[in-house]
Amino acid sequence: MLRQLYAPASTGLFICGAIAAIGSLSGYFNSRLQYCDTATNPCTRVAISVNVSPPQTAQDAIVLAGNGKMRLSLGLVAMALLAGGYVISGLEVESLAAIAKQEETDAFLEEKRQAILADEEEKKLVLSSDIRFKDFEQQVLDGYAMLLLENNPELAEQILAEKPSAQTEAQTVETTTSAALSTSATLTPATTTADQVNPDPIQDSEPQVVDSNALRTLVAAGSRAIDGLIETSQSLIFLGTPGAGKSVSLGIVLGRKKKRFGDRVRLYAIAMKNDGFSGAKVGRLNADSNVCYEILLEVITELRKRAALPKSEREEYCEQTPVILILDDFMSQQKLLSSSLSKKIVRYPEESGAYQKISLGDAFNAAMAEIVFNGRELNVAGYVGTQSSNMDDLKFLSSKGGRAGVILMYQAFRNVKKNQGNYEIISQAIGNQHVIADAKERERMRDVFPQAKALSVQEQRPMVLSSNADTGEFILGIVPDMRDEYREYERLYNEAVDEVADFAWTIRKVSDFYPDTTAEALFNEIRNLVNDGVTQREIIRTVLKCGENKQHPTRSYTVHGKTLFRWLVDNFDNGELSAMQEFDEGR
């Protein structure tokens, strides 16, 4: 704004200075001769320069003294105005030069940025072309082999004739499997890349020689895979088709967390079905998306609050109070978010405190990405259950670094009685170079896979492939029989909620659960807090002690806290709090 005034200001000063200079140099301030000219009647007073001779008709001539001080002052003013105009014009020139230099710098930086982007794009194209070429090369080789066998059937007969006997083959498989399992079925992924090759899994109808030692080793590996999920603070991705045992594995992890930390672990869940998730605060996306978004915001707010704590307080607090956000049936949620909820816009808080209007689906992905990347050190994790084995479907894992920040838990199971299920999801994962990068490691996994699959079918237990990102290991094993433990956790943490879902409050029951006070006293305390502006949620947690006792009927805010709150209002309100039923609803 100031820069725009330079040009008119300097021009005005130059004009005023020129006028003052002309005035100071004019004869107005010189000495003059004044006389009365008798050529006119009456005579006219005339003033001329003292250097000019008066006419003969001049009378009463007098000399008027000049004003040298005024001439000097006006000259100084003219010099000051001209100097000011010069200075301001110099500032304008400097400003224009600075603008030109900045534009030149911006143009240089933009040119560099475009060059960097072009270089990155070129690298991506080269890498993509290389991957496509390798895939094409593999397809050509496979096609050539098929063509040879088709045109030369004798080759197939020759190959079959050279196969070892069934007994020798079984011994070879057993020896190979034992050797592979002696390494605890634990594979360390390397960073080199190779072609994606699918394993050749054993058909269910083929006979397999099972080894009791191999079974024990694989079950031990499966137990180790489950146990490793209890100790970690990383986010977990459970991948598997329906019936593969994902819900049981998730329930075991949540139950053990709950058993270890008690009420200090804070569980939140966004689901499509009315499940309990070990007493978590649950929102159903297909029933009320607003409640689900409130849950999402509550977790993100807690994560950022932990990040803002001083390090001396943060480490102890985070270690003792885990926070877990469960997204169950993630693929169904994504379909809902991209269809009927695609136009739902929410105000998503940025870390700066500002709000950004984005779609609900983008808010889910942004929150999960923040949890995956920042939650590990803050003991805030996301547990995601999905039926898809395609990592690209998990949009919040937008990079290789994001995939390295989570633990992948693949599960597969073939239910013989129901004649459903397969092991394709683990077979594909073993052959996927983006899951296991090193070709030799994938080959070793393929050596273990046939025996593990046969034992999984024989024992009717799910197979598991787990990546433990803490140590960079992959574990292939068989999930142990944890159904009794799972049912116990269901009884302790989920069925207890159902048992009191229809709980009816009476004065006697209030006295039983609050022996140190009365129902009327509780209401009076609530009324005073409402008048002080305390929210309903805070009242339930402080006055009604929601969650402090596992046997307490108000341990669930959603199911029980509100019911007692409303019962007290309905029975003791004299009209003063007639709007209490609507007071702070949903907060």
TADAWO-V649892 format. One record per pair of residues at least 24 apart in sequence whose C-alpha atoms are under 10 Angstrom apart, sorted by the first residue. I is the first residue (numbers start at 1). J is the second residue. D is the distance in Angstrom with one decimal. If there is no record, write none. Layout:
# TADAWO-V649892
i = (I I)
j = (J J)
d = (D D)
This chain:
# TADAWO-V649892
i = (3 3 3 3 4 5 5 6 6 6 6 6 6 6 6 6 7 7 7 7 7 7 8 8 8 9 9 9 9 10 10 10 10 10 10 10 10 10 10 10 10 11 11 11 11 11 12 12 12 12 13 13 13 13 13 13 13 13 13 14 14 14 14 14 14 14 14 14 14 15 15 15 15 16 16 16 16 16 17 17 17 17 17 17 17 17 17 17 17 17 18 18 18 18 19 19 19 20 20 20 20 20 20 20 20 20 20 21 21 21 21 21 21 21 21 21 22 22 22 23 23 23 23 24 24 24 24 24 24 24 24 24 24 25 25 25 25 26 27 27 28 28 28 29 29 29 29 29 29 29 29 30 30 30 30 30 30 31 31 31 31 31 31 32 32 32 32 32 33 33 33 33 33 34 34 34 34 34 34 34 35 35 35 35 35 36 36 36 37 131 131 131 131 134 134 134 135 135 135 137 138 138 138 166 167 169 170 170 170 170 171 173 173 173 173 173 173 173 174 174 174 174 174 174 174 176 176 176 176 177 177 177 177 177 177 177 177 177 177 177 177 178 178 178 178 178 178 178 179 179 179 180 180 180 180 180 180 181 181 181 181 181 181 181 181 181 181 181 181 181 182 182 183 184 184 184 184 184 184 184 184 184 185 185 185 185 185 185 185 185 185 185 185 185 185 185 185 186 186 186 186 186 186 186 186 186 186 186 186 186 186 187 187 187 187 187 187 187 187 187 187 187 187 188 188 188 188 188 188 188 188 188 188 188 189 189 189 189 189 189 189 189 189 189 189 189 189 190 190 190 190 190 190 190 190 191 191 191 191 191 192 192 192 192 192 193 193 193 193 193 193 194 194 194 194 194 194 194 194 194 195 195 195 195 195 195 196 196 196 196 196 196 196 196 196 196 196 197 197 197 197 197 197 197 197 197 198 198 198 198 198 198 198 198 198 199 199 199 199 199 199 199 199 199 199 199 199 199 199 199 200 200 200 200 200 200 201 201 201 201 201 201 201 201 201 201 202 202 202 202 202 202 203 203 203 204 204 204 204 204 204 204 205 206 207 208 208 208 208 208 208 209 209 209 210 210 210 210 210 211 211 212 214 214 214 214 214 215 215 215 215 215 215 215 216 216 216 217 217 218 218 218 218 218 218 218 218 218 218 218 218 218 219 219 219 219 219 219 219 219 219 219 219 219 220 220 220 220 221 221 221 221 221 221 221 221 221 222 222 222 222 222 222 222 222 222 222 222 223 223 223 223 223 223 223 224 224 224 224 224 225 225 225 225 225 225 225 225 225 225 225 225 226 226 226 226 226 226 226 226 227 227 227 228 228 228 228 228 228 229 229 229 229 229 229 229 229 230 230 230 230 230 231 231 232 232 232 232 232 232 232 233 233 233 233 233 233 233 233 233 233 233 233 233 233 234 234 234 234 234 234 234 234 234 234 234 234 234 234 234 234 234 234 234 235 235 235 235 235 235 235 235 235 235 235 235 235 235 235 235 235 235 235 236 236 236 236 236 236 236 236 236 236 236 236 236 236 237 237 237 237 237 237 237 237 237 237 237 237 237 237 237 238 238 238 238 238 238 238 238 238 238 238 238 238 238 238 239 239 239 239 239 239 239 239 239 239 239 239 239 239 239 239 239 239 240 240 240 240 240 240 240 240 240 240 240 240 240 240 240 240 240 241 241 241 241 241 241 241 241 241 241 241 241 241 242 242 242 242 242 242 242 242 243 243 243 243 243 243 243 243 244 244 244 244 244 244 244 244 244 244 244 244 244 244 245 245 245 245 245 245 245 245 246 246 246 246 246 246 246 246 246 246 247 247 247 247 248 248 248 248 248 249 249 249 249 249 249 250 250 250 250 250 250 250 251 251 251 251 251 251 251 251 252 252 252 252 252 252 252 252 252 253 253 254 254 254 254 254 254 254 254 254 255 255 255 255 255 255 255 255 255 256 256 256 257 257 258 258 258 259 259 259 261 261 261 262 262 263 263 263 263 263 263 264 264 264 264 265 265 265 265 265 266 266 266 266 266 266 266 267 267 267 267 267 267 268 268 268 268 268 268 268 268 268 268 268 268 269 269 269 269 269 269 269 269 269 269 270 270 270 270 270 270 270 270 270 270 271 271 271 271 271 271 271 271 272 272 272 272 272 272 272 273 273 275 275 276 276 276 276 276 276 277 277 277 277 277 277 278 278 278 278 278 278 278 278 278 279 279 279 279 279 279 279 279 279 280 280 280 280 280 280 281 281 281 281 281 282 282 282 283 284 284 285 285 285 285 285 286 286 286 286 286 286 289 289 289 289 290 290 290 291 292 293 293 293 293 293 294 294 295 296 296 296 296 296 297 297 297 297 297 299 299 299 299 299 299 299 299 300 300 300 300 300 300 300 300 300 300 301 301 302 302 303 303 303 303 303 303 303 303 304 304 304 304 304 304 305 306 306 306 306 306 307 307 307 307 314 314 315 315 315 317 317 318 318 318 318 319 319 319 319 320 321 321 321 322 322 322 322 323 323 323 323 323 323 324 324 324 324 324 324 324 325 325 325 325 325 325 325 326 326 326 326 326 327 327 327 327 327 327 327 328 328 328 328 328 329 329 329 329 329 330 330 330 330 330 330 330 331 331 331 331 331 331 331 332 332 333 333 334 334 334 334 334 334 335 336 337 337 337 338 362 362 364 364 365 365 365 365 365 366 366 367 368 368 368 368 369 369 369 369 369 369 370 371 371 372 372 372 372 372 372 372 373 373 373 373 373 373 373 374 375 376 376 381 382 383 384 385 386 387 387 388 389 389 389 389 389 390 390 390 391 391 400 400 403 403 403 404 404 404 404 404 404 405 405 406 406 406 406 407 407 407 407 407 407 407 408 408 408 408 408 408 408 409 409 409 409 409 409 409 410 410 410 410 410 410 410 411 411 411 411 411 411 411 411 411 412 412 412 412 412 412 412 412 413 413 413 413 413 413 413 413 413 414 414 414 414 414 414 414 414 415 415 415 415 415 416 416 416 417 422 422 423 423 423 423 423 423 425 426 426 426 426 426 427 427 429 430 430 435 435 436 436 436 441 445 445 445 448 448 449 449 452 452 452 453 453 492 493 496 496 496 497 497 497 497 497 498 500 500 500 500 500 501 501 501 501 502 502 503 503 503 503 503 504 504 504 504 505 505 505 505 505 505 506 506 506 506 507 507 509 510 510 510 513 513 513 513 513 514 514 514 519 519 519 519 519 520 520 520 520 520 521 521 522 522 522 523 523 523 523 523 523 523 523 524 524 524 524 526 526 526 527 527 527 527 527 530 530 530 530 531 534 535 535 535 535 536 536 536 536 536 536 536 536 536 537 537 537 537 537 537 537 538 539 540 540 558)
j = (91 92 95 96 92 88 92 85 87 88 89 90 91 92 93 95 85 88 89 91 92 93 85 88 89 84 85 88 89 81 82 83 84 85 86 87 88 89 90 91 92 82 85 86 88 89 81 82 84 85 78 80 81 82 83 84 85 86 88 78 79 80 81 82 83 84 85 86 89 78 81 82 85 77 78 81 82 85 74 75 76 77 78 79 80 81 82 83 84 85 78 79 81 82 74 78 81 71 73 74 75 76 77 78 79 81 82 71 74 75 76 77 78 79 81 82 74 75 78 71 74 75 78 68 70 71 72 73 74 75 76 77 78 71 72 74 75 71 66 71 66 67 71 65 66 67 68 69 70 71 72 64 65 66 67 68 71 63 64 65 66 67 68 62 63 64 65 66 61 62 63 64 65 58 59 60 61 62 63 64 59 60 61 62 63 60 61 62 61 193 194 195 196 194 195 196 195 196 197 195 195 196 197 207 209 209 207 208 209 210 209 208 209 210 447 448 450 451 208 209 210 211 214 448 451 444 447 448 451 210 211 214 444 445 446 447 448 449 450 451 452 211 213 214 217 447 448 451 214 447 448 214 444 445 446 447 448 213 214 215 217 218 221 444 445 447 448 452 476 477 214 217 217 214 217 218 220 221 224 475 476 477 217 218 220 221 222 444 445 448 449 465 473 474 475 476 477 221 441 444 445 465 466 467 468 472 473 474 475 476 477 436 440 441 442 444 445 467 472 473 474 475 476 436 437 438 441 467 468 471 472 473 474 475 433 435 436 437 438 439 440 441 442 467 472 473 474 436 437 438 439 440 441 472 473 433 434 436 437 438 433 436 437 438 439 433 434 436 437 438 439 432 433 434 436 437 438 439 440 442 431 432 433 437 438 439 428 429 430 431 432 433 434 436 437 439 442 427 428 430 431 432 433 439 442 443 424 427 428 429 430 431 432 442 446 424 426 427 428 429 430 431 432 442 443 445 446 447 449 450 427 431 446 447 449 450 423 424 427 446 447 449 450 451 453 454 423 449 450 451 453 454 450 453 454 414 416 422 453 454 457 458 454 454 454 450 451 453 454 455 458 451 454 455 451 452 454 455 458 451 455 455 448 451 452 455 477 451 452 455 456 459 477 478 477 478 480 477 478 448 451 452 455 456 463 464 475 476 477 478 479 480 452 455 456 461 463 464 476 477 478 479 480 481 477 478 479 480 464 465 466 475 476 477 478 479 480 462 463 464 465 466 475 476 477 478 479 480 464 477 478 479 480 481 482 466 475 477 479 480 409 464 465 466 467 468 474 475 476 477 478 479 250 252 253 409 464 466 479 480 252 253 256 253 407 466 467 468 470 253 254 256 257 407 409 466 468 254 255 256 257 260 256 257 376 379 381 407 468 469 470 319 322 323 324 375 376 377 378 379 380 381 382 406 470 371 372 373 374 375 376 377 378 379 380 381 382 383 405 406 407 468 469 470 324 325 326 368 371 372 373 375 376 379 380 381 382 383 384 405 406 407 408 326 372 381 382 383 384 385 405 406 407 408 409 467 468 327 382 383 384 385 386 394 403 406 407 408 409 410 466 467 328 329 383 384 385 386 387 388 389 407 408 409 410 411 466 384 385 386 387 388 389 390 391 408 409 410 411 412 425 426 464 465 466 385 386 387 388 389 409 410 411 412 413 421 422 423 424 425 426 464 386 387 388 389 410 411 412 413 421 422 423 424 425 329 386 387 411 412 413 420 421 411 412 413 414 415 420 421 462 387 410 411 412 413 414 415 421 422 423 461 462 463 464 411 412 413 461 462 463 464 479 328 385 386 387 409 410 411 412 462 464 277 328 385 486 482 483 485 486 487 409 411 479 482 483 486 277 326 328 383 384 385 486 276 277 278 485 486 487 489 490 278 482 483 485 486 487 488 489 490 278 486 278 279 280 324 326 383 486 489 493 279 485 486 487 488 489 490 492 493 485 486 489 322 324 322 489 493 489 492 493 320 321 322 321 550 321 547 548 549 550 555 320 321 322 323 320 321 322 323 324 299 321 322 323 324 325 380 299 322 323 324 325 326 292 295 296 298 299 323 324 325 326 327 382 383 295 296 324 325 326 327 328 382 383 384 295 296 325 326 327 328 329 330 333 384 326 327 328 329 330 332 333 385 327 328 329 330 332 333 336 328 329 328 494 490 493 494 495 497 498 326 328 489 490 493 494 489 490 491 492 493 494 495 496 497 490 492 493 494 495 496 497 555 556 324 325 326 493 494 556 325 326 556 557 558 325 326 558 327 328 333 332 333 336 337 341 332 333 336 337 340 341 337 341 344 360 346 360 586 586 364 346 348 360 363 364 586 587 325 325 363 364 367 368 348 349 363 364 367 323 324 325 367 371 380 381 382 325 349 351 366 367 368 370 371 375 380 349 351 378 380 370 371 374 375 378 379 380 381 351 370 371 374 375 378 378 375 377 378 379 380 374 375 377 378 377 378 377 378 379 378 379 377 378 379 380 377 378 379 380 379 378 379 380 378 379 380 381 375 378 379 380 381 382 371 375 379 380 381 382 383 368 371 380 381 382 383 384 381 382 383 384 385 364 368 382 383 384 385 386 383 384 385 386 387 384 385 386 387 388 384 385 386 387 388 393 394 384 385 386 387 388 393 394 386 387 361 386 361 364 365 393 394 395 361 361 361 362 364 362 395 396 395 396 394 395 396 397 398 395 396 396 394 395 396 397 394 395 396 397 398 402 396 396 405 396 397 402 403 404 405 406 397 401 402 403 404 405 406 405 405 405 406 406 406 407 408 409 410 411 425 425 424 425 426 428 429 425 428 429 434 435 434 435 434 435 469 435 467 468 469 470 472 469 470 467 468 469 470 466 467 468 469 470 472 474 435 465 466 467 468 469 474 464 465 466 467 468 474 475 462 463 464 465 466 467 476 462 463 464 465 466 476 477 478 479 453 456 461 462 463 464 465 478 453 456 457 460 461 462 463 464 478 453 456 457 458 460 461 462 463 456 457 460 461 462 457 458 460 460 453 457 449 453 456 462 463 464 465 463 464 465 466 476 453 465 465 465 476 467 474 467 473 474 474 474 475 476 476 477 476 477 476 477 478 477 478 550 550 550 551 553 553 555 556 559 560 559 552 553 554 559 560 553 556 559 560 559 560 553 559 560 563 564 560 563 564 567 553 560 563 564 567 568 564 567 568 571 568 571 553 553 564 568 544 551 552 553 554 544 545 552 564 567 568 571 572 568 569 571 572 573 568 572 565 568 572 565 566 567 568 569 571 572 573 568 569 572 573 565 568 569 569 573 576 577 580 577 580 583 584 577 584 583 584 585 587 561 562 565 580 583 584 585 586 587 561 562 565 584 585 586 587 587 565 564 565 586)
d = (8.6 7.0 7.2 9.0 8.7 9.5 9.0 9.3 9.9 6.1 6.7 9.2 7.4 5.7 9.3 9.4 9.3 7.9 6.8 9.6 6.9 9.7 9.8 9.7 9.6 9.2 7.2 7.3 8.5 9.2 8.7 9.6 7.2 4.2 6.9 8.0 5.5 5.6 9.2 9.7 8.9 9.7 6.7 9.3 9.2 8.4 9.0 9.7 10.0 7.6 9.2 9.0 5.3 6.2 8.5 6.6 4.9 8.6 9.1 8.9 9.8 9.9 6.5 5.2 8.4 8.1 5.4 7.9 9.9 9.7 8.5 8.3 9.0 9.3 7.3 6.7 8.0 9.5 9.5 8.9 9.5 7.2 4.2 6.6 7.4 4.7 5.0 8.6 9.1 8.5 6.6 8.9 8.4 7.4 9.8 7.6 10.0 9.7 9.7 6.0 6.7 8.9 6.9 4.8 8.5 8.6 9.6 9.5 7.1 5.7 8.6 8.2 5.1 7.6 9.6 9.3 9.4 8.8 8.7 8.2 7.4 8.2 9.1 9.6 8.1 5.0 7.3 8.3 5.5 5.4 9.1 9.5 8.3 7.6 9.6 9.2 8.0 9.0 9.2 9.6 8.2 8.6 8.8 8.8 5.2 5.0 6.5 9.0 7.4 6.2 9.9 8.9 7.4 4.4 6.7 7.5 9.0 7.2 5.6 4.6 3.9 7.7 9.4 8.5 5.8 5.0 6.7 7.1 6.8 5.8 4.5 6.0 8.8 9.3 9.4 8.2 5.6 5.3 6.1 6.9 5.8 5.5 4.1 6.3 8.8 6.1 6.9 9.5 9.4 9.8 9.2 8.1 9.8 8.7 6.6 9.2 6.9 7.8 9.7 9.6 7.8 9.1 9.0 9.9 9.2 9.7 9.5 7.4 6.0 9.1 8.2 9.1 8.2 9.6 8.2 9.0 8.7 7.8 9.6 7.3 7.7 7.2 8.5 9.7 8.0 9.5 6.9 7.8 9.7 10.0 9.2 7.4 9.4 9.9 9.9 6.5 5.4 8.7 8.7 6.8 8.9 8.7 8.1 6.4 9.0 10.0 8.6 9.6 9.9 9.6 9.2 9.7 7.0 8.2 9.9 7.2 6.3 9.3 6.9 9.7 6.6 7.4 9.2 9.9 9.9 9.6 7.2 10.0 9.4 9.5 9.0 8.1 9.7 10.0 6.8 7.8 8.4 6.5 9.9 8.0 8.6 9.0 8.1 7.3 9.8 6.8 9.7 8.9 7.8 7.4 9.8 9.9 9.9 8.1 5.9 5.6 7.1 8.0 9.7 9.8 8.8 9.9 9.6 9.6 9.9 9.9 6.3 5.5 4.7 6.8 9.2 9.1 9.9 6.4 8.6 8.1 7.6 9.2 8.5 5.5 5.0 6.5 8.4 8.6 9.7 8.9 7.3 9.3 9.6 8.4 5.9 4.6 6.2 9.0 9.9 8.5 5.6 6.0 6.1 9.3 9.4 6.7 8.7 9.3 6.6 6.6 7.3 7.6 5.8 5.1 8.9 9.3 8.0 8.9 9.9 9.8 9.8 8.7 5.7 6.4 9.1 9.5 5.8 5.4 8.0 6.5 8.2 8.8 5.2 5.9 7.2 9.4 6.4 9.5 9.7 7.0 6.7 5.7 9.3 9.9 8.8 8.5 6.9 9.4 9.5 7.6 9.2 9.9 9.1 5.6 5.4 5.5 8.6 9.7 9.3 8.4 9.5 9.9 8.6 8.5 4.9 7.1 8.2 8.7 8.7 9.3 9.6 6.7 6.0 8.6 7.3 4.5 7.5 9.5 9.0 9.5 9.5 5.9 7.5 9.4 7.1 6.0 9.8 8.7 8.3 8.9 5.9 9.0 8.3 9.3 8.1 9.7 7.8 9.8 9.0 8.3 8.3 8.5 7.1 8.2 9.9 7.1 5.8 9.5 7.9 9.7 9.9 8.6 5.6 8.5 7.5 7.7 9.0 9.3 8.9 8.9 9.5 9.4 8.6 7.5 7.8 9.8 9.9 9.0 8.5 8.6 7.5 9.6 6.3 8.6 9.6 8.1 8.4 9.3 7.0 9.1 7.4 6.7 8.9 8.7 8.7 9.4 9.8 8.1 8.3 8.7 9.9 8.9 7.9 6.7 9.0 9.2 8.9 8.1 9.7 9.2 9.7 7.9 8.9 9.5 9.5 7.1 8.9 9.6 9.0 9.6 9.4 7.3 4.4 5.4 8.3 9.1 9.6 9.8 9.8 9.5 9.2 9.8 9.5 5.9 4.8 6.0 5.6 9.1 7.4 7.9 8.5 7.9 9.0 9.7 9.8 6.6 6.7 4.9 7.0 8.2 9.3 9.3 7.8 6.5 8.3 8.7 7.6 7.0 4.4 4.8 4.7 6.5 9.8 8.1 7.9 6.4 6.3 9.5 9.6 9.7 8.3 8.9 9.4 10.0 8.5 8.0 8.2 6.2 8.4 7.9 8.9 6.5 8.3 8.0 9.4 8.5 9.4 8.3 7.4 9.1 9.3 8.7 8.0 9.3 9.6 8.2 9.4 9.6 9.8 9.5 9.9 7.4 9.3 6.8 9.8 9.9 9.7 8.3 9.4 9.6 8.4 8.3 9.6 7.0 6.5 9.4 9.9 8.7 8.4 8.8 9.3 9.2 9.2 9.6 8.0 9.1 8.0 9.2 9.2 7.8 5.3 7.5 8.2 5.2 6.9 6.2 9.4 9.6 9.8 9.2 7.4 9.3 9.7 7.3 5.0 8.5 9.8 7.7 7.9 5.8 7.8 9.1 7.0 5.9 6.9 9.7 8.5 8.6 8.6 9.2 9.8 9.4 7.8 6.0 9.2 8.0 7.4 9.5 8.1 4.6 4.7 5.8 8.1 7.4 5.0 6.4 9.0 9.5 9.2 7.6 6.4 4.8 6.3 8.5 9.2 5.6 4.9 6.2 7.2 9.8 9.9 9.6 8.2 6.0 4.8 6.0 7.6 9.5 9.8 7.0 6.2 5.0 5.9 8.2 9.7 10.0 9.4 9.9 7.5 6.0 4.7 6.2 8.3 9.7 9.7 8.6 6.4 4.8 6.1 7.6 9.3 8.4 6.2 5.2 5.7 6.5 6.2 9.3 9.8 7.4 6.0 4.7 6.2 8.7 8.2 9.3 9.8 9.7 10.0 8.2 6.7 5.0 6.9 7.2 8.4 5.9 5.0 5.9 8.8 9.9 9.9 9.2 9.6 6.8 8.6 9.5 8.0 4.9 7.5 8.9 9.5 7.8 6.9 8.4 7.4 8.5 9.3 9.5 7.9 9.9 9.3 6.9 9.9 9.1 9.2 9.6 7.9 9.5 8.3 7.2 8.7 8.2 8.6 7.3 9.2 9.6 9.2 5.7 4.9 4.9 7.9 8.8 7.4 8.8 9.3 9.0 6.2 8.4 9.4 6.9 7.7 7.7 8.8 6.6 9.3 9.6 9.0 10.0 7.3 8.8 9.4 8.7 8.6 6.8 9.0 9.4 9.9 9.4 9.0 8.2 9.6 7.9 7.4 9.5 6.4 9.2 9.4 9.3 8.7 8.4 9.6 8.4 8.6 9.4 9.8 8.2 9.4 8.4 9.4 9.8 6.9 7.3 9.3 6.3 9.2 7.5 8.0 9.6 7.8 9.0 7.3 5.7 9.3 9.7 7.6 9.5 10.0 9.4 6.5 9.7 9.6 9.0 9.9 9.7 9.8 8.7 9.9 9.7 8.7 7.6 10.0 8.8 5.5 8.2 8.9 7.9 9.5 9.7 8.3 8.7 9.9 9.9 9.0 8.6 8.7 9.8 9.7 7.4 7.5 8.1 9.5 9.3 8.8 7.5 7.9 9.0 8.5 9.9 7.0 5.1 7.1 8.8 8.0 5.3 4.9 6.0 7.8 9.4 7.2 6.3 4.8 6.4 8.6 9.5 9.5 8.4 6.1 5.1 6.3 7.7 9.6 6.9 8.5 9.2 8.0 7.9 6.1 4.8 6.1 8.8 9.5 10.0 7.8 9.1 8.2 5.6 4.4 6.0 7.4 9.6 9.0 9.9 7.8 8.5 7.7 6.1 5.1 6.5 9.1 9.1 8.9 9.8 7.8 6.0 4.9 6.6 8.0 9.2 7.8 9.8 9.1 7.1 6.8 8.8 7.7 7.3 10.0 8.6 8.8 9.6 8.3 8.4 7.9 5.3 8.3 8.3 9.2 8.4 9.7 9.7 8.5 8.0 7.0 7.2 6.9 9.3 8.1 4.7 5.5 9.2 9.9 9.6 9.3 9.2 5.4 5.8 9.2 8.9 7.4 9.5 8.1 9.1 9.0 8.9 9.0 9.0 9.1 9.5 9.9 8.3 8.6 7.9 9.8 9.0 9.2 10.0 9.8 9.6 9.7 7.1 8.2 8.9 9.6 9.5 8.1 7.6 9.6 9.7 9.4 9.6 8.5 9.3 8.8 9.4 9.7 9.9 8.4 9.8 8.5 9.6 7.8 8.6 8.3 9.5 9.3 8.6 8.1 8.7 7.5 7.3 9.0 8.2 8.4 9.5 9.7 8.3 7.6 8.3 7.2 8.7 8.9 8.1 9.6 9.9 9.8 9.1 9.9 10.0 6.6 9.0 8.1 7.6 9.6 9.1 9.0 9.4 9.6 8.6 8.9 7.7 8.2 6.9 6.9 8.6 6.5 9.6 7.6 9.6 9.9 9.2 9.4 9.1 9.8 9.5 9.7 6.5 9.2 9.3 8.7 9.1 9.0 6.9 9.5 7.7 8.3 7.7 9.3 9.0 9.4 8.1 5.6 5.6 8.2 9.0 7.8 6.5 9.9 8.8 9.5 7.6 9.0 8.3 5.2 6.1 8.0 9.2 8.9 6.4 4.7 6.3 8.6 9.8 9.8 8.3 5.9 4.9 5.7 7.0 9.1 9.1 7.9 6.3 4.8 6.1 8.4 8.6 5.8 4.7 5.9 8.0 10.0 9.7 7.4 6.2 4.8 6.3 8.7 7.9 5.9 4.9 7.1 10.0 7.7 5.4 5.3 7.2 9.8 6.6 5.9 5.1 7.9 9.0 9.4 8.7 9.9 8.5 5.9 6.9 7.2 7.9 8.7 8.5 9.2 9.1 9.7 7.4 9.4 9.8 8.8 9.2 9.7 9.7 9.0 5.3 9.0 9.2 9.8 9.5 9.3 9.8 8.4 8.5 6.5 4.9 8.8 9.7 9.3 6.8 8.4 9.8 9.3 6.0 8.6 10.0 8.6 4.8 6.7 8.3 7.9 8.6 9.6 10.0 8.3 8.2 7.1 9.0 9.7 6.3 6.9 9.4 8.8 6.9 9.9 9.7 6.6 8.9 9.4 9.8 8.3 9.3 9.3 9.1 9.7 9.9 9.5 9.9 9.9 9.4 8.4 9.5 6.2 8.7 8.2 7.7 9.4 9.7 9.3 9.2 9.2 8.5 9.9 9.6 9.0 9.4 9.8 9.3 9.6 6.5 9.4 9.0 7.1 9.0 8.5 8.5 6.8 9.3 7.1 5.4 5.7 5.8 8.5 9.9 9.7 9.1 7.9 5.6 5.2 7.6 8.5 9.2 6.9 6.0 4.5 6.7 8.9 9.7 9.5 9.9 8.2 5.6 5.0 6.1 8.7 9.4 6.4 5.6 4.6 6.5 8.5 10.0 9.9 9.2 8.8 9.3 9.1 9.1 5.6 5.3 6.7 8.8 9.7 8.7 7.2 7.5 7.6 6.8 4.6 6.2 9.0 9.9 9.0 7.8 6.1 9.7 7.4 8.4 7.7 9.3 9.7 7.5 6.8 8.8 9.2 7.4 9.1 7.7 9.6 9.6 9.8 9.8 7.6 9.8 9.3 8.1 9.9 9.7 8.3 7.8 6.7 9.9 9.3 10.0 9.8 8.5 8.7 9.8 8.9 9.6 9.3 9.9 8.4 9.7 9.4 9.3 7.6 8.0 9.2 8.0 9.1 8.1 6.9 7.1 9.4 8.8 9.5 9.2 9.3 8.7 9.7 8.8 9.0 7.9 8.3 9.2 9.6 10.0 7.0 9.7 8.8 8.2 9.2 9.9 6.7 7.6 9.2 9.3 8.0 9.5 8.0 8.9 9.7 9.8 8.6 8.9 9.2 9.8 9.9 8.1 6.8 7.1 9.1 9.5 8.6 9.6 9.9 9.5 9.8 10.0 9.9 8.8 9.8 9.9 9.5 7.2 8.1 9.6 8.8 9.9 9.8 9.9 9.7 7.0 9.4 8.6 7.7 9.8 8.9 6.7 9.7 9.9 9.9 9.4 7.8 9.9 8.4 10.0 9.6 5.8 7.0 9.2 6.9 8.2 9.5 9.8 8.7 9.4 8.5 9.0 9.0 9.0 9.0 9.0 7.7 9.4 9.0 9.1 8.9 9.8 9.6 9.5 8.3 6.4 9.3 7.3 9.6 8.5 8.4 9.3 7.2 6.0 7.6 8.8 6.9 8.6 8.6 10.0 8.3 9.0 8.5 6.1 9.1 8.8 8.8 7.2 9.5)
